[in-house]
Amino acid sequence: MQFHERIEMQASPDYLFARLTDTAAIAERMGGHGIQLRRSDRGTDLAGAVFDCDLRIRGREMRATVCVTEVVADRRVAFRGEMQGFRTEGAIEIEALGADRCAAVVGVALTPHGLRARLFAPTLRMMQGRITARAKKLLRRFRARIETGYRAATG
């Protein structure tokens, strides 16, 4: 399953990049949704960082591991992860559209690994439309949060 979306926003590319790489703020925001995010490696750089996520999906406790694979200042953050036999690879690329406008291009691929995940894959394909719609809704909320923060920071 793949997801690809481009979303434009009223914020500078460097502001968007700073928000995408502020792991403390991300962990705090996710905590408000019942997702516990903690760094599990001992490094200090974001590139190569490994995060463990504890979450609940439909009443079931789950754990995911996410590794930041690439960070290109003000341009790109890439990651890979694994949860319950599914592997994820994705990236967020930032396109500058002006001094105070940019676009985020989000791409994610989800691949089943292992028997249990492969048996669930047909169900996942049937749900792809709903999953895509939810992801787009989350991106619109993300854009609103970024634009509100940018307006507050720039006055």
N, C-alpha and C positions, 0 to 999 in steps of 0.2 A: 504494500500500500504506500502511496506517495501523496504528499501534500506540497503544493507550491503556491505562494501568494505574494503579491507585491502591494505594499500599502504606503501611500504618501502621507507625510505629516508636516505640520508647521513647527519645526524645531531644527536646530543646527545639527549637522552630522556628528560633531564632537560631543554635543549634549546627549544625543541618542546613544552613542558608543559608551559614554560614561555611565548611563543608566543600565545598559546591557551588561556591563562588567562590574557593577557594584553588587558583589555577592552578599554582603551583609543586608542590604536593602531587599534583595530578592528573597533571601531566607526569611526575613521578617514578613514580607508580603505573602509568601507561601504559607507561613505559619498561620496566618489569618484564615486560610482555606483548609486547615487541618493537615498540611503537608510539612513534615519536618525535614529540613535540608541541613546537612552538616558536611563539612569538608573532612575527608578521611585520609588524605595524604599529608605529608609534613612540609610540603613546598610552600613557597610564598608567591610564586608567579601564577598567574591565571592559566597560562598555557600549560597543559599537562596536569592541571588540578583534577582531583577525583572527588566527587560528591556522592554521598549516600542519601537517598530520599525514602522516608517512610510515609506511606499514604494509605488511604482506604478507598477502594473502588467498589461500589455496590455492597458495602458492609464487610468487605474482605480486606484484611490487612495485607499490604504488598510492600515490597522493597525494590527500589530501582537504584542502579549505579550509573552515574553520568560522568564522563571524562571530557574535559575541554581539550580538543585536539589541536586547535589553531587559533591564534589571536593576531590579527593584523590591525595595528592602531588606526582607529577611526574608520575602518573599512569592513572588517569581517570577524565573526566569532563562529567557530565550528566545533561540533561536539559529536560524541557517540555514546550510546548507553545500552543498558540491558535490563529487562524486567520480565520475569515469568516466561522466559524462553523467547522473547521477542528482542531483536536488536534494532537499535535506532541509529541512524546517521543523519546529521542535519547541519545547516549553517544559516546564519543570518548575515546578509551582506547589506552594507549601507551605501546608498547612492546619493551623492550630493546633487541637489537640484538648485542650489543657491545658498546664500549666506545663512538664511534661516528656514530653509526647506530641504527635506531629504526624503528618501524612500527606503524602507526596509524590505528586502527580498528574503522571504523565509522559505526554505526548502527542507523537507523531512522525508526520510524513507524508513519504513517499518518492515522488517523481514522476520518471518518466523524461523526459529531454530529449535530442533527437538521435536519429538513426537507430539507432545501435548499442544505446543504452539501450532504445529502444522494442522492438527485436527481442528483447531479453533479458527484457522485462517479463512475458510469459506464464510463463517459467520461474520468475521471482520470485514470481508469484502462486501457482504450485504449491508453492513452498517456504515460503509465508507461515506455515503452521502450525509448521514447525520453527524459523523465525526468531522467531516470537512466543514459543515455548516457551523458546528460548535467552535472549531478552530478559528474560523473567520470572525465569529462573534468575539472570541477572546482577543484577537488581533485588533478589532475595532476598539475594545475597551482599553487595550494597551496603548493604542494611538491617542485616545482621549486623555489617559493618564500622563503620557509623555508631553502632549501639547499643553495641558494644564500646568504641569511642572515647569515647562520651558517659559510660559508666559509669566509665572510667578518669579522665576529666576532672573528674567530679563526686564521685568517691570513693564 
